[in-house]
């Protein structure tokens, strides 16, 4: 692991390729696959065994959040088209 990732002189991959710190600071997805990133987001929102009421409540909050993001994207697209 050290020779593959850590040692600057002999590492196979540059730090920028595997380190997600910059992505976190810029609020970017930590993965290339956005579906996997969304799955990670949902995993962080829900406990392993949520109570049914809390599950429904968090699903409702997530739906509101995603709807708001979709509306913002639509507004930005309309402004760019004008």
Secondary structure, 3 states (H helix, E strand, C coil): CHHHHHCCCCCCCCHHHHCCHHHHHCCCCCCCCHHHHHHHHHHHHCCCCCCHHHHHHHHHHHHHHHHHHHHHHHHHHHHHHC
